[in-house]
Amino acid sequence: MKNYDVIVVGAGNAALSAALSAKDNGAEKVLVLEKASSKEKGGNSRYTNGAYRFAYNDFSDLKKVIPNLKNSNSIDYGKYSVADFLRDMNKVTDGKTDKKLSKILTSKSFETIHWLSKKGLKFTPIKGRQSFKVNGVMRYWGGLTLEVNGQGEKLIDSMLKIIKKNKIEILYDTAATDLIYEDNIIKGVKVISKNKPKTITAKSVVLACGGFESSPEMRTRYLGPGWEMAKVRGTKHNTGDGLSMALKIGASPYGNWSGCHAVFHDMNGPEFSDLKISNKYRKISYPWGIVLNANGERFVDEGEDFRNFTYAKFGKEVIKQPNQIGWQIFDHKVRHMLYPEYDVKSATMVRANSIKELLKKISSINSQKALKTINDFNKAVKEEVKYDPTIKDGRCTEGLALNKSNWANKIDKAPFYAYGVTCGITFTFGGLRVNQKCQVLNKVMKPIKGLFAAGEMVGGIFYFNYPGGSGLTSGAVFGKIAGKYSAKL
Ligand SMILES: Cc1cc2nc3c(=O)[nH]c(=O)nc-3n(C[C@H](O)[C@H](O)[C@H](O)COP(=O)(O)OP(=O)(O)OC[C@H]3O[C@@H](n4cnc5c(N)ncnc54)[C@H](O)[C@@H]3O)c2cc1C
């Protein structure tokens, strides 16, 4: 096998950003190793909506990313400063996010998305999910405004085209199994390529091969009991290999190892996600209804905040419930507001013309208790507060053991709907400790020469929760940095 300047492990968004950046920064021979076959390529990045959160000052910044974007009086794209992004990172992580890393993530978010667009990635404003019509104007919440045209699938296809154009090699069906580490220096990787062991040498290695969300053993070990029951929302290949390899040679673990991004997900979804249905197992329109567990009790404040700030943490709550299940209940008034994934044929859904009949149809719920919960909820809604889904309207319930803080509506207009959910894990938060060059640090906090990390593998950024759209941005920002410094060795 020939000797490379840079080997990048993984071929998701972080890895491909790292490989491109390594090329940009002078590395001649760059090799990308991907465990999946070319048919299953793209990692979790391929399953995404392709939405990137990034800071922008005004319309003119968005226009730099999408040169043919038209301004219009009927659309307000808003703005989202670096300070706003940092504030959101601190808010959702309870201030735990690493100060240096989150400063890099937020302050370099715009230039990195701009770099990707100049490389050829085509962005478009997100339709529907991130905006609301107010007085005839489509107003964006801010922050999560653009996605890749064609979402995750196109993101990966386009990145791979750009990779090819830059003469970067990719080996599919090739899993890195070990780092070659001698005299305190990384010398390459051992791989299983098409089921045969091989050794590939390089001056530096960028690990960008995801977290451990697809390993039931590691989930249970680090996230806790019950997590082996979670369904995986993305690829089956992110089994913590890069983390295990790095820890084996003395890399320092960092961040929220017992934490992950996990959402409400169809209770009958498969063990790993299926690219045809992809993101559609997700069920995150709960702010417009309530969620009951098998005992017929509510267990989250469905209206705590905008869904961007709660959806990633509520999956964890359903793991704690009996049989790890829940039922989301909606009435006719809000049914039209649910995301399109509620319409997929395979959705676990029950519909009825009365609440009693609805609950009777659900065998896995204590229907008497559930009926009481719904009646008590209806009585507690503060109807004098105006309902407004475009803002945190303060239309809450009062006097319940667990109140709903916003968007509380009586569930009283037939037909009624119940959607069966469980936990769908997206990605894990625990990772490796890196410095500002994305060099992986060892146990005495010194860089391991030649070893870099990016994407889901970087620890210390997300704790407990995550602002929607930051995963791709984090992969691109830290991938670009890792690529740059790996090329300089
Ligand atoms: C359904 C879904 C929707 C999402 N939507 C969004 C969104 O819209 N916006 C957003 O910001 N985030 C979203 N996310 C989160 C986002 O996917 C991740 O944060 C991001 O894609 C991680 O990128 P990555 O490159 O680190 O990992 P990945 O894209 O998962 O890439 C890791 C790659 O490494 C490979 N690999 C694993 N082990 C090895 C090995 N031993 N050797 C070689 N290769 C290996 C894997 O096969 C994989 O291709 C979503 C996630 C899911 C599952």
The ligand as an SDF file (V2000), in Angstrom:
LIG
                    3D

 53 58  0  0  0  0  0  0  0  0999 V2000
  -32.0880   11.2290   10.7150 C   0  0  0  0  0  0  0  0  0  0  0  0
  -31.0640   12.2840   11.0350 C   0  0  0  0  0  0  0  0  0  0  0  0
  -31.3040   13.6110   10.6850 C   0  0  0  0  0  0  0  0  0  0  0  0
  -30.3860   14.6050   11.0120 C   0  0  0  0  0  0  0  0  0  0  0  0
  -30.5970   15.8900   10.5740 N   0  0  0  0  0  0  0  0  0  0  0  0
  -29.6350   16.8310   10.7790 C   0  0  0  0  0  0  0  0  0  0  0  0
  -29.7090   18.1240   10.1740 C   0  0  0  0  0  0  0  0  0  0  0  0
  -30.5960   18.4170    9.3630 O   0  0  0  0  0  0  0  0  0  0  0  0
  -28.7530   19.0280   10.4900 N   0  0  0  0  0  0  0  0  0  0  0  0
  -27.6890   18.7050   11.3080 C   0  0  0  0  0  0  0  0  0  0  0  0
  -26.8540   19.5720   11.5680 O   0  0  0  0  0  0  0  0  0  0  0  0
  -27.5520   17.4680   11.8200 N   0  0  0  0  0  0  0  0  0  0  0  0
  -28.4830   16.5250   11.5660 C   0  0  0  0  0  0  0  0  0  0  0  0
  -28.2990   15.2660   12.0640 N   0  0  0  0  0  0  0  0  0  0  0  0
  -27.0680   14.9710   12.8320 C   0  0  0  0  0  0  0  0  0  0  0  0
  -25.9290   14.7730   11.8210 C   0  0  0  0  0  0  0  0  0  0  0  0
  -26.2170   13.6440   11.0370 O   0  0  0  0  0  0  0  0  0  0  0  0
  -24.5980   14.5310   12.4680 C   0  0  0  0  0  0  0  0  0  0  0  0
  -24.3250   15.4810   13.4450 O   0  0  0  0  0  0  0  0  0  0  0  0
  -23.5080   14.6160   11.3910 C   0  0  0  0  0  0  0  0  0  0  0  0
  -23.9500   14.0520   10.1850 O   0  0  0  0  0  0  0  0  0  0  0  0
  -22.2960   13.8840   11.8440 C   0  0  0  0  0  0  0  0  0  0  0  0
  -21.3720   13.9050   10.8040 O   0  0  0  0  0  0  0  0  0  0  0  0
  -20.0650   13.0200   10.9000 P   0  0  0  0  0  0  0  0  0  0  0  0
  -19.3630   13.2390    9.6270 O   0  0  0  0  0  0  0  0  0  0  0  0
  -19.3790   13.2440   12.1880 O   0  0  0  0  0  0  0  0  0  0  0  0
  -20.6200   11.5020   10.9860 O   0  0  0  0  0  0  0  0  0  0  0  0
  -21.2770   10.6000    9.8540 P   0  0  0  0  0  0  0  0  0  0  0  0
  -21.9380   11.3960    8.8040 O   0  0  0  0  0  0  0  0  0  0  0  0
  -22.1170    9.5920   10.5520 O   0  0  0  0  0  0  0  0  0  0  0  0
  -20.0360    9.8780    9.1750 O   0  0  0  0  0  0  0  0  0  0  0  0
  -19.2700    8.9110    9.8580 C   0  0  0  0  0  0  0  0  0  0  0  0
  -18.7960    7.9060    8.8260 C   0  0  0  0  0  0  0  0  0  0  0  0
  -17.7790    7.0740    9.3960 O   0  0  0  0  0  0  0  0  0  0  0  0
  -17.9610    5.7500    8.8810 C   0  0  0  0  0  0  0  0  0  0  0  0
  -17.2560    4.8200    9.7960 N   0  0  0  0  0  0  0  0  0  0  0  0
  -17.6330    4.3870   11.0170 C   0  0  0  0  0  0  0  0  0  0  0  0
  -16.7030    3.5610   11.5290 N   0  0  0  0  0  0  0  0  0  0  0  0
  -15.7200    3.4810   10.6050 C   0  0  0  0  0  0  0  0  0  0  0  0
  -14.4770    2.7810   10.5550 C   0  0  0  0  0  0  0  0  0  0  0  0
  -14.0710    1.9820   11.5540 N   0  0  0  0  0  0  0  0  0  0  0  0
  -13.7000    2.9200    9.4460 N   0  0  0  0  0  0  0  0  0  0  0  0
  -14.0920    3.6980    8.3910 C   0  0  0  0  0  0  0  0  0  0  0  0
  -15.2750    4.3710    8.3920 N   0  0  0  0  0  0  0  0  0  0  0  0
  -16.0590    4.2780    9.4910 C   0  0  0  0  0  0  0  0  0  0  0  0
  -19.4520    5.5820    8.8290 C   0  0  0  0  0  0  0  0  0  0  0  0
  -19.8200    4.5390    7.9560 O   0  0  0  0  0  0  0  0  0  0  0  0
  -19.8840    6.9640    8.3400 C   0  0  0  0  0  0  0  0  0  0  0  0
  -19.9500    7.0140    6.9380 O   0  0  0  0  0  0  0  0  0  0  0  0
  -29.2080   14.2580   11.7340 C   0  0  0  0  0  0  0  0  0  0  0  0
  -28.9500   12.9180   12.0490 C   0  0  0  0  0  0  0  0  0  0  0  0
  -29.8600   11.9390   11.6820 C   0  0  0  0  0  0  0  0  0  0  0  0
  -29.5410   10.5050   12.0140 C   0  0  0  0  0  0  0  0  0  0  0  0
  1  2  1  0
  2  3  1  0
  2 52  2  0
  3  4  2  0
  4  5  1  0
  4 50  1  0
  5  6  2  0
  6  7  1  0
  6 13  1  0
  7  8  2  0
  7  9  1  0
  9 10  1  0
 10 11  2  0
 10 12  1  0
 12 13  2  0
 13 14  1  0
 14 15  1  0
 14 50  1  0
 15 16  1  0
 16 17  1  0
 16 18  1  0
 18 19  1  0
 18 20  1  0
 20 21  1  0
 20 22  1  0
 22 23  1  0
 23 24  1  0
 24 25  2  0
 24 26  1  0
 24 27  1  0
 27 28  1  0
 28 29  2  0
 28 30  1  0
 28 31  1  0
 31 32  1  0
 32 33  1  0
 33 34  1  0
 33 48  1  0
 34 35  1  0
 35 36  1  0
 35 46  1  0
 36 37  1  0
 36 45  1  0
 37 38  2  0
 38 39  1  0
 39 40  1  0
 39 45  2  0
 40 41  1  0
 40 42  2  0
 42 43  1  0
 43 44  2  0
 44 45  1  0
 46 47  1  0
 46 48  1  0
 48 49  1  0
 50 51  2  0
 51 52  1  0
 52 53  1  0
M  END
$$$$
